[in-house]
Amino acid sequence: MSFLNRYLFLNYIKKLMKKLSFIYLILFSFNIFCQDENPPKIINEIKVNYKTEIIIDGIDIPWGMDFISSKEILVTEKSGTLYRFVNGEKVVITGIPKAYVRGQGGLLDVAIHPDYKNNKLIYFTISSQQGNGSGGNTALYIAKLLDTEIINTRLLYKAFPNTKKGQHWGSRIVFDNNGHLFFSIGDRGNRDLNPQNIELDGGKIYRLNLDGSIPIDNPFKTKRGAKSAVYSYGHRNPQGLVIHPETGVLWEHEHGPRGGDEINLPEKGKNYGWPVITYGINYIGTTITDKTEAPGMEQPIYYWKPSIAPSGMSFLTSDVFPEWKGNLFVGSLVFEYLERLVIDNNKVIYREKILDGVGRVRNVKQGPDGHLYIGVEGKGIIKISPK
């Protein structure tokens, strides 16, 4: 074969490979979004009985939010800024430690202390480089909020080791009625090591007392070598935590792989299986495990297939929307809607899209006024009110 013919042949092969790669990508993407849906199948909303209003704009990724009052809201911007919205004005809070912004990491959740009215304390989770080693890991802080600054900032918990991996930081914060704080940290991209090992951080739900100390009845407090703050383990990347308003039970949702997002009811000391059991597969279509159940590992009360990339989680308890009272609301990042789930006896019996196409819903909370508020990437905070 002459040099010219060899060149033309190789060039043809390169073009053919590019075409085949493009076709594979299309088929792969089609396969992701056309998986058989786990029942109950979601439906488009039947009745639009609400209106929406952007009340806080100019926030690229509104990761976390909490309410000081119905007119005063704290909002985190993942890039590292904490905002205080009051009297229609958005102001920057100074004093926040520098966030290690990498991949999914940055300034994450924020929550006011249950007795904020008297002590002005807030909690926040952030991707932190504190400690030895390059990279970072999730940290929980407490601080006092004074007008437009925080003071007396104190680190309550820092996960180790630091890593340059950018995925699966968690992290949500929630309080029960017994003086405990729960927060989550994802597996930090090390699924085969962290989630199943209680001596390592990552892939866990943690429980502390409000002052940062370890509750005496934490499940691994007396176990040699274990992380004593761990409450449950075997999680992938929890970005939804809420206490059920009637039962007081902790609810959690987490990002699964492809077709494996879950809703769990984490219990003290229980193992939720990741990655030994899962209803999902790798993003490229390969198998993670052939097991969906195993002895000593808990089952989710629901799993999404296909994955919706859930973020944020709230039960509606007010009478503002009578038809929605008692329902669970979850944001979808990948499909860009708010999902309404009707729960009966801890089973999902109905699913409905709200605000289909609104954008990547990062968070959802019920405000003190009983309305729903959602954080939408590229838009800010949107208030949902009755018509």
C-alpha angles and dihedrals in degrees: 000000000000122000091251094050091046090052092049091047094051091046090052091051091051092051091047092051091051091052092048091048090051092049090048090051091052093048092046092051091046090051092052094055097038101056116134107272119243108238138287089054115219118250133201113260113278099204129025103209098157145068130215135220131182103230099172119032137174097059116125099196112009094195102171138012141176135179127244086177136335088276099037120066136172115215130181123215108209092227088070111276127121115205130199113205113199133154091000094304128112114214131180118244112220127211099053111142115250111273121228096230107200127141107315092353131102136090103347130172131003129195134174119233113261087244095042092133089069105028105029091219124154134185127212138176121220140171102255136190092200115134134026125326133041122285124026149258139208118292133187120215137184124204143161117253116219113178102290101356141055122227137182091035112188131185111232100176137002122187119222152247105040114231137181091225110120102207139087106017094150122195144177132134126213138161131220125209094258101070097271133130121208124197135169137225123189125228090268092230093297100104097158094056115025112044098055097040115081090192090066133062121240134067091046146116110224130204126202137165113255091261092054098257123130116261111243091233098051106136098241101030094114098034111111113245095004125125099254094205092062115114101172134356144193093075127141110204115334113199098159127065128161139155112233105246095222106032100031089226120146115245124194138179127194140188111257126192117265106330098357111096108141145200111211137177099219114214130192112284095354125141117225096195110241119180099359091064128022141146090222139077134212117288091249091055100258124130122263095186137339091226127095094170138025138171113280094017124108127233122230116245086228139003128196120232113207096031116248096193095238121215128171125012136207141164115221110228103163131094092233089100105027093183091055100043112130093014125129119236124202130177121232118213100184099042095034103228141104112251122216114203124190111211126202120179090342092307127115106236102165137025128190136178115236120191093001109205095014092131137261103333106213101173143005130195140164111239127221087260090061095249125123120249125193132190111222123189113247092011110057129220118351123196118214113207136170115266 
